[in-house]
Amino acid sequence: MNKLNPEEMNHLPARFAVVRRGRFWVAGKDVTMPLILSLAVIVLILIAIPLTNGVFITSNNLTNLMRQMTITGLLSLGMLFVILTGGIDLSVGSVVGFSAIIAAGATVHWGFPVWVSFMLGIAAGACWGLVSGSLVARFRLAPFVVTLAMMTFIRGLTYVRSEKAISALIPSFMALGSAVVFHIPVSTMIMAVFFILGAVFLNRTPLGRSTIAIGGNRETVRLAGISVSKGIITAYVISGICAGVGGILLASRLGNVQPSLGEGYELDAIAACVIGGANLAGGKGTVQGTIMGVLILAVMNNLLSLRNVESYWQSVLKGVIIIAVVLLHSRSQKRG
């Protein structure tokens, strides 16, 4: 967030909240965009309730909404780390499918215990993140090109591993994705833990803060004696882990793993980050903003599904919202 300079801080009222230059400041921090995003979520919910005759706020639909946002949320969190370094990860959708196939295959075909299968799926995601991050950091290749190639490569390997769907998953495998505690899916709780850990890592650890700094000014970070390569590789590994966990949770919920699982998910992850205020050039973005971006997409998709809107119209509306939010961010930055 933008901050007021010391001179402006001296003129803040005792309540530490003020509107200045068309922006809302609290305790010296610019909270304009978080406030706007929060209002956008509230407005969407208020629109959804009458349009769905109250179905939107039923416990079953809210539980389903939380399940739907879990995978996008995990992928968006991992994507945020990569975007902060000035990169992009187009391979996360393919990693979702690969991790799900590995975990399901380890249980069904190899007879591994479920927890071992889950760990294998997560490890697979981390390994792909390590490969992508190393190519970007060590060989200084363009992130877009590297992850585009990895997206195709990993998806091809997924089909090589299993040309057909893996079904007949055992109940213990599907328990994690279907379990609910007090109407809250366990998978959503896992996502929430990841977001908390992500926020702590970014804001409270030297490596996390350096991740943000790398996207802002890579040369300055290098001159400060901080390993740029380490920060970039860490970001991609985190993205891979998030995608691996997302793939396992999705496979656990569906109970039928297709090699095509996860296709297109990378676009929603990028969209959630952009809506949440992340700058694709790097150096700017917050976990809180990403959460709001995920919520906006989830509520919008749920509303359109309840209204039986065709999927292609959903894509059109999603594109309009992304453009509108980017324009809003741009105007907000110019005012700041």
Secondary structure, DSSP 8 states (H G I E B T S, - for coil): --B--HHHHHT--TTSEEEETTEEEETTEE-HHHHHHHHHHHHHHHHHHHHTTTGGGSHHHHHHHHHHHHHHHHHHHHHHHHHHTT---TTHHHHHHHHHHHHHHHHHTS---HHHHHHHHHHHHHHHHHHHHHHHHHS---HHHHHHHHHHHHHHHHHHH-SS-B----HHHHHHHH-EETTEEHHHHHHHHHHHHHHHHHHHSHHHHHHHHHHH-HHHHHHTT--HHHHHHHHHHHHHHHHHHHHHHHHHHHS-B-TTTTTTHHHHHHHHHHHTT--TTSS---HHHHHHHHHHHHHHHHHHHHTT--HHHHHHHHHHHHHHHHHHHHHHHHH-
